[in-house]
Structures are given as structure tokens and as C-alpha cells.
Amino acid sequence: VCNFLKVIELSPYDNLSALLILLNILLRFANDRIMTKENMNKFLNLPSSLVSQSLPQLINLLAHQSNRLQNVVSSILLEFGSKRFQKLFYPLHIGMLSNLQRRAQKSIEIFMKLKEKEKSAADDLMLFVDSLNRAAVSILEEWKYGIEDSHRLHEKNEINASIEIIESLLKRLKEPKCNLDEQLSMTI
């Protein structure tokens, strides 16, 4: 870890390949012992151009079991996001939707902290993403796939997971977001 950080630090150009290899190593082997103060400081001083190119990998590390690594990555993302919020938003939003609760929670925490400073931009970006989601998948398609998934889970005797899907579909009907949602709600 120290050697990779030294290569990145001394390289006359942005050494993305060294950083990506390092992030992959950290994903697999990092622990709080490896994340010394010296290593943490070197991470915090990564050039923003490298951070920008490695955002998905950094977001991925938010789910790591090493608290020190999580905290360093969170600090890097917060610092980067305070200067380039729109660049960070999409990878961070993907993290917010993660099935890994730790990654999703950390991503949400970072987003909420950045939203305090960039409220208007955050609201606009969330509206944009929400609109794209509704345009890409209608509530009818969501119901079709949800019922199919629920049925498959029920056949595998995963009753609780099947019920959770149906409950989430019903919840969406209680909170309509557009006319199609309201029409389906009245039909059902």
C-alpha cells in the first residue's frame, strides 16, 4: 500500500493504473492496521483528477469492513463533492441504490452532507434522475416485473421476500408521482 501511494505521489503524471490497482488491493485486503495515519494522509491528498477518474471504485469502498478506510474514502468524496458536486452525483446516486446496506447508508450520508451546501443542485439532480426513472420504467412495467419476481420467490418458498415486493408495489400506489400512477391506483 505504501509503495503504491509513493508511486502515485512521485509520478509526474496522473497514474490512474497504479491507483486502480491499489484500490483493488484495498478492497480485498485492507484492514484498520494497514490504514495508518501516514497512508490515510496520502489518500486524502490524492489529486482531484485521479479521484474524478476513480469515483466508482471509491464508492465501492464505502462498503468495506475497515472503518478507517471507509472514513478516508468518505472524506475524499466529501472534499471532491464540495468542489465538483455534479461530477460526483451519478456514482454517488448509484451507491445510494446499492443492495449493500453499508454502501447505501454511507452514500446517503455523503449526499445529505453535500446537499446542505448544494441544495438547489441536489434537488434538480434528484428530480432529473426521478424523471428519467419514470420515463424508462412505467408503473405498469414495474408491477408486471414485480409480480413476476414475487411469484418466482413464492415458488421458491421465499414467502417474506415475495411479500416485501408486493408491499413495495402497493406503497408506490399510495404515493402517486404522475397521472399514470393515479390511474393505476384507481383501477386497483
Secondary structure, 3 states (H helix, E strand, C coil): CHHHHHHHHHCCCCCHHHHHHHHHHHHHHCCCCCCCHHHHHHHHCCCHHHHHHCHHHHHHHHHCCCHHHHHHHHHHHHHHHHHCHHHHHHHHHHHHCCCCHHHHHHHHHHHHHHHHHCHHHHHHHHHHHHHHHHHHCCHHHHHHHHHHHHHHHHHCCCHHHHHHHHHHHHHHHHCCCCHHHHHHHHHC
